[in-house]
Amino acid sequence: MIAFFTEPFAFPFMLRALGAATLTGVVCGLVGVYVVLRGMAFFGDALAHSVLPGVAVGYLVGRGSRTVVFGWALGSAAAASLAMGALARRAKLKEDTAIGIVFVSMFALGIALISTARGYAVDLAHFLFGNVLGVSPLQLQLVAALGGFVGLTVLVLQRGFLLISFDPGLAHTLRLPVRFLHNLLLLLLAATVVVCLQSVGIALTLAMLVLPPSTGYLLARRVAGMMVVSVLAGALSGVFGLYLSYYARIAAGPAVVLVGVGLFLLALAVSPRRGALLVR
């Protein structure tokens, strides 16, 4: 039994993968709470795909350097998040329309850039579906630094984020910088998407943003409790996803997401308020 749990992590690359997957789950668990509570799932999905131009440019400029890609992806995600908000305000479009416009524009640009670099097609595919087993020590440090900054900011400004999410009128009355907090939350979501790139990739980022918080929503009655459960669910998805990947011999990114799906279904079954298997 001990060998079952220790064997996968006898290799340094698996230990780095464990750190990256766990950090991804924790950060997504925190930020994802606001994605679920504010109904921003489409925004999160659009933002995940909007990093593609940054990934492509970073790969071309850095000649394959993952560190350079990391920086360009972060810049692309930040620009896309602010563009979505600005377009909705200035063009007086509905938010989902503005998100859709930026989404398709950035995604098309990313595909166009990738098509000019045929030799990089296979390597760029790692960013679409994740390659957590290929995390280098430097990449792990970058993920830890960015994830730590996001997590600390969310915890410090939790009260302000909750007010602008549930009662913007009260936030204005209290003279809180509502627009600044809103834009900051969008930037934190953009940073979270970049944290997910190495672990689960662009295609599965939305899953990590909605599954752990949804699990917390089913099991907790307050936002604070929802955050705790969400973080735990995210971390467990990362850890046991790697076990599933190792023993079932499947890709690590999808394995992490599948464990997250399993935890959500378990929460749905036993939830004291919404349990599907409980007698009401």
C-alpha positions, 0 to 999 in steps of 0.5 A: 500500500505504501509503495502504491502511494510513493512509487509515482513520485520517485522521479523528480519530474513527478514531484514537480508535476505534483507541485504544479498540479496542486498549486493550479488546483488551489488557485483555481479553487480560490478564483473560481469561486467568483467565476461561479458566483458571478456567472462568469463561466463564459468569460473564463472560457473565452479568456482561456482561449484568448491567451493563444496569440500570446502563446504563439508569439512567445514561442516564436520570439523565444524559440521554444522557451517556456519562460518567454511563452509564460510572459507573453501568455500572461500579457495576452490574457491581461489585454483580453480581459481588460478589452472585454470589459472596456468594449462592453462599457464603451460600445454599450454592448451586452457583456456576453457579446463583448466577450464573444467578440474578443474571444473569436478575434484573439482565438483566430489571431492565435490560430493564424500565428500558429499556422505560420510556424508549422515546425512548432505545431506539436510543441504548441499542442502542449499548451492546448492540452497541458503537459504538467509532467514536463514542468521544469524547476524554473516553470514551477517557480514561476507558477508558484510566484504567480499563483501565490500572488493571485491567492494572496490578493484574493484573500486580502481583498476578499471583502471588496470582491464580495461586495462588488459581486453581490451588492455593487450599490453598497460598494459605491456607498462605502466609496470602494473603487468598484471599477478598479476592483472589477478590473483587478478581479479580471486580471487575477482571473487572467493570471489564473488562466496562465497558471493553468496552461502548463497543468491542464492546458487551454482546452481544460482550463474552464473545467478547473475554474468551475468544478472545484467551486461548484463542489464547494457550492454544493457542500457549504452554506457560506462563501468562506466555507465554499472557498475552503471546500473549493481549494481542497477539491482543487488540490485533491483533483491535482494530487489524485489526478496524477495518480490516475494518470500514472496508473491508468496511463492517460494524459495528466491534464484530463486525469486531473479534470476527471478527478474533479468531475468525480468529486463534483458528482460525489458532492452532488450525491451527498450534499445536505441541500441538493443531494441527488441520492438523499431522501427529502 
